Amino acid sequence: GLLSSSSEFRGDLRELSKFVDQFEDWKRPLFLSVQSPVRLCFRIEEPDGDQREGEKNKKKEERWYVRYLLQWTEDPSLLLSVEDIWEGRYPSFLKKDFSLHEYLLSSLGQASRVCPYVEKSLRSPRPAGYELDVKGAYEFLTEKAKIFERWGFGVLLPSWWTQRGTKLRFAARANVKAPTMRALSGLSLDQVVQFDWEISLGGERLSYEELQDLARLKVPLVRMKGQWVEVNPEEIRGILEFMKRRRTQEATLREVVRMALGGGSLPGGVSLEGIRAEGWVNDLISKLCGRSTYEELPKPEGFQGVLRPYQVRGYSWLSFLRDWGFGACLADDMGLGKTIQTLSLIQRDWEMGGRRPVLLICPTSIVSNWKKEASRFTPGLPVMVHHGVERKRGDEF
């Protein structure tokens, strides 16, 4: 009929009467929804108690509850108990010609189409909600709540879920034991150090035994330190396997430094929270990460000129990295004296390192500038420009 030009359709009187009855049944809940000053609301309530108080209490605590409420549309903070509606206790401000009882039954009937738990609860004379285990609660939080909202129902979730939005992440920290300190000249990034791993969830440290307990639960929601958090059982198993194989291990200082500076990855997407070290290893990492200052050096004796404070810091930073065998990028703006800072380092190495040669590679356009700056600020450094067709070769070089 809707596809015809007249929008009419004809047929047997009994069939048409049946259609009219079906249409009225379909239309009734729509009119109730439009005219209703309230809407059906689902509030999930977490269990009470401490999950670690024993098996008996644990079983009791696993039961969550989804409570049915009526939420005032003009003031969503106003909630009506369905128990009062079943008892016929209506709020005084409600219009007399509107039946909350009929609206509640109609809305629960609609919700039962998308949730078997609601349908099952309707077998009781006065349904007020339904119970869930922890897996069902996780399904409600991640799936059913969104479906109910799309159908126009109200949903109230725990504050800890809505504030964080996503699950807490596991994080790992490496606790490094520093070997006995020797002279700085005898240390290198290839030095082998020992360290062990520490795992935390949401900032709370977890022992290996606690991780095993979480793995045995095989549930996506657990109570940790008095609060519910979302976890991934597969991720926990991966962490346990990692901890089993590498709870204590050895690595070079170079690898530890790389981890401290954000390099490397851990299994299962576990983030590296940081490195906790002791002694000189902690001192080195703290300086590299900018948590503590490195020693500012006096200018070399053979340097002719004045280094500004920031140039002293830059030259000292280059020297600090040089002592440990790191490369460096000096990123001062143009005109702030990168050449002078580098010449200071070369002069210092010349005075302290037995007059070893230094190879400086630079664009041809600034070769003459480097030679001029060296003759001005470090006149004691012999400079040879190795460039062009006339450059020295073989024994002469």
TARA-V602618 format. One record per backbone hydrogen bond with DSSP energy under -0.5 kcal/mol. NH is the residue of the N-H (numbers start at 1). CO is the residue of the C=O. If there is no record, write none. Layout:
nh=NH co=CO
nh=NH co=CO
This chain:
nh=4 co=1
nh=16 co=12
nh=17 co=13
nh=18 co=14
nh=19 co=15
nh=20 co=16
nh=21 co=17
nh=22 co=18
nh=23 co=19
nh=24 co=20
nh=25 co=21
nh=26 co=22
nh=27 co=23
nh=28 co=24
nh=29 co=25
nh=30 co=26
nh=31 co=27
nh=32 co=28
nh=33 co=29
nh=34 co=30
nh=35 co=31
nh=36 co=32
nh=39 co=71
nh=41 co=69
nh=42 co=154
nh=43 co=41
nh=43 co=67
nh=44 co=42
nh=44 co=156
nh=45 co=65
nh=51 co=49
nh=53 co=50
nh=58 co=54
nh=59 co=55
nh=60 co=56
nh=61 co=57
nh=62 co=58
nh=63 co=60
nh=64 co=62
nh=64 co=132
nh=65 co=45
nh=66 co=130
nh=67 co=43
nh=67 co=65
nh=68 co=128
nh=69 co=41
nh=70 co=80
nh=71 co=39
nh=71 co=69
nh=72 co=70
nh=72 co=78
nh=73 co=37
nh=78 co=75
nh=79 co=77
nh=80 co=70
nh=82 co=68
nh=85 co=81
nh=86 co=82
nh=87 co=83
nh=88 co=85
nh=89 co=84
nh=90 co=88
nh=94 co=91
nh=98 co=95
nh=100 co=98
nh=103 co=99
nh=104 co=100
nh=105 co=101
nh=106 co=102
nh=107 co=103
nh=108 co=104
nh=109 co=105
nh=110 co=106
nh=111 co=107
nh=112 co=108
nh=113 co=109
nh=113 co=110
nh=114 co=111
nh=115 co=111
nh=118 co=115
nh=119 co=115
nh=120 co=116
nh=121 co=117
nh=122 co=118
nh=123 co=120
nh=124 co=121
nh=127 co=124
nh=130 co=66
nh=132 co=64
nh=137 co=133
nh=138 co=134
nh=139 co=135
nh=140 co=136
nh=141 co=137
nh=142 co=138
nh=143 co=139
nh=144 co=139
nh=145 co=140
nh=146 co=143
nh=147 co=143
nh=148 co=144
nh=149 co=145
nh=150 co=146
nh=151 co=147
nh=152 co=149
nh=153 co=148
nh=154 co=40
nh=156 co=42
nh=157 co=155
nh=161 co=158
nh=162 co=158
nh=163 co=159
nh=164 co=160
nh=165 co=161
nh=166 co=164
nh=171 co=200
nh=172 co=271
nh=173 co=198
nh=174 co=274
nh=175 co=173
nh=175 co=196
nh=176 co=174
nh=176 co=276
nh=177 co=194
nh=178 co=176
nh=186 co=183
nh=187 co=184
nh=191 co=188
nh=193 co=251
nh=194 co=177
nh=195 co=249
nh=196 co=175
nh=197 co=247
nh=198 co=173
nh=199 co=206
nh=200 co=171
nh=201 co=204
nh=202 co=169
nh=204 co=201
nh=205 co=203
nh=206 co=199
nh=211 co=207
nh=212 co=208
nh=213 co=209
nh=214 co=210
nh=215 co=211
nh=216 co=212
nh=217 co=213
nh=218 co=214
nh=222 co=229
nh=224 co=222
nh=224 co=227
nh=227 co=224
nh=229 co=222
nh=231 co=220
nh=233 co=231
nh=236 co=232
nh=237 co=233
nh=238 co=234
nh=239 co=235
nh=240 co=236
nh=241 co=237
nh=242 co=238
nh=243 co=239
nh=244 co=240
nh=245 co=241
nh=246 co=242
nh=247 co=243
nh=249 co=195
nh=251 co=193
nh=253 co=191
nh=254 co=189
nh=256 co=252
nh=257 co=253
nh=258 co=254
nh=259 co=255
nh=260 co=256
nh=261 co=257
nh=262 co=259
nh=263 co=258
nh=266 co=270
nh=269 co=266
nh=270 co=267
nh=271 co=170
nh=273 co=172
nh=273 co=271
nh=274 co=172
nh=276 co=174
nh=277 co=275
nh=278 co=176
nh=281 co=278
nh=282 co=278
nh=283 co=279
nh=284 co=280
nh=285 co=281
nh=286 co=282
nh=287 co=283
nh=288 co=284
nh=289 co=285
nh=290 co=287
nh=291 co=286
nh=292 co=286
nh=297 co=295
nh=303 co=300
nh=304 co=302
nh=304 co=377
nh=305 co=303
nh=308 co=306
nh=311 co=308
nh=312 co=308
nh=313 co=309
nh=314 co=310
nh=315 co=311
nh=316 co=312
nh=317 co=313
nh=318 co=314
nh=319 co=315
nh=320 co=316
nh=321 co=317
nh=322 co=318
nh=323 co=319
nh=324 co=320
nh=325 co=322
nh=326 co=321
nh=331 co=329
nh=336 co=333
nh=341 co=337
nh=342 co=338
nh=343 co=339
nh=344 co=340
nh=345 co=341
nh=346 co=342
nh=347 co=343
nh=348 co=344
nh=349 co=345
nh=350 co=346
nh=351 co=347
nh=352 co=348
nh=353 co=349
nh=355 co=350
nh=360 co=358
nh=361 co=359
nh=362 co=360
nh=366 co=363
nh=367 co=364
nh=370 co=366
nh=371 co=367
nh=372 co=368
nh=373 co=369
nh=374 co=370
nh=375 co=371
nh=376 co=372
nh=377 co=373
nh=378 co=374
nh=381 co=378
nh=382 co=380
nh=386 co=384
nh=387 co=385
nh=391 co=388
nh=396 co=393
nh=397 co=393
nh=397 co=394
